[in-house]
Amino acid sequence: MGHRENPRPGGRSARVQAAVHQSVREMLSKMDRADVTIPLIAQRANVTPSTIYRRWGDLQELLADVAASRLQPEGEPARIGSAREDLEAWVEQYADEMASGVGRQMLRDVLATIDGANAEKCSGYTQQQLCVLIARARENGEPFPSLGELMDHLISPIIYRILFDQAFDAGYARELVARVMRKSNA
Amino acid sequence: MGHRENPRPGGRSARVQAAVHQSVREMLSKMDRADVTIPLIAQRANVTPSTIYRRWGDLQELLADVAASRLQPEGEPARIGSAREDLEAWVEQYADEMASGVGRQMLRDVLATIDGANAEKCSGYTQQQLCVLIARARENGEPFPSLGELMDHLISPIIYRILFDQAFDAGYARELVARVMRKSNA
């Protein structure tokens, strides 16, 4: 369903997607999730329910698509100082967002669908952000972990704790950064 | 809802739970998941739908409870040789099971509920298995990673890849074991 990914900007398909996504976001911020239905979303977005069914299949797929879009980062990681400092600041914000109520709900929505395309998309966003930091480290000549090391030993433990443990401690992200850095400097 | 955890064995509550769980497992093996409903489960388990609603709240909670029970290991990790060899064999089987279609569906079910109790339970099962291996290593005087190291650097990356990537390579689990071992021997 590649047309969902990159509808022609300003085209009818892009406008439908924007209207439906916005309606879902507004409804989720005001209503109980269990009360959100495709007919109500369609009414609010001023499209027919069949437009939504044709494009997204069912409510779960639509919620996963909206969640994946919301997890798309708005810009590059902030420049604080060294690539390591940039990573520390980025990861703190990333962990905070994912561990928040909204973040947990988005993760649940993204993981609830069977095809996994939205989950891959989210992981792709995270990897893009980390690649920016890796490129900065290379420019500075700083030793820095590889993308694989960062995904396995920094992102994975953070997401696992958020998904499977209720408690999430912000200091934990800093500790993981220190550990993955020690490894790449060793 | 502690009564769900440990109903008195053989009591009415335990019998209802066993009948409902078995009905769900049988139905999931034969029917499309979307066609599984509480009234159908109740009919098959020979209980009233209200018994199920009272005890589990909704279908999603019931599916998460069944999935968590199925993720409960049947015994201790097999004894192969050293604790490291036991870990390698255990982790290979663990990764295979979780990456299978049934495993992925169980993970999705466990993660779909808001309260997270079933997700914590599953993570607890994994931690218990790893603690058995840690105790064996201690008996043998083998160097071995801590529970935290194993959860962060072995289990978390495996589960992250299964949830967020479509591809999962069995050799990857062996590589993670080798890495976490190098660290704990360093």
Interface residues (C-beta under 8 A of the other chain):
Chain A: Q105 R108 L111 A112 I114 G116 A119 E120 C122 S123 M151 D152 H153 I155 S156 P157 I159 Y160 R161 L163 F164 D165 Q166 L176 K183 A186
Chain B: Q105 R108 L111 A112 I114 G116 A119 E120 C122 S123 M151 D152 H153 I155 S156 P157 I159 Y160 R161 L163 F164 D165 Q166 L176 K183 A186
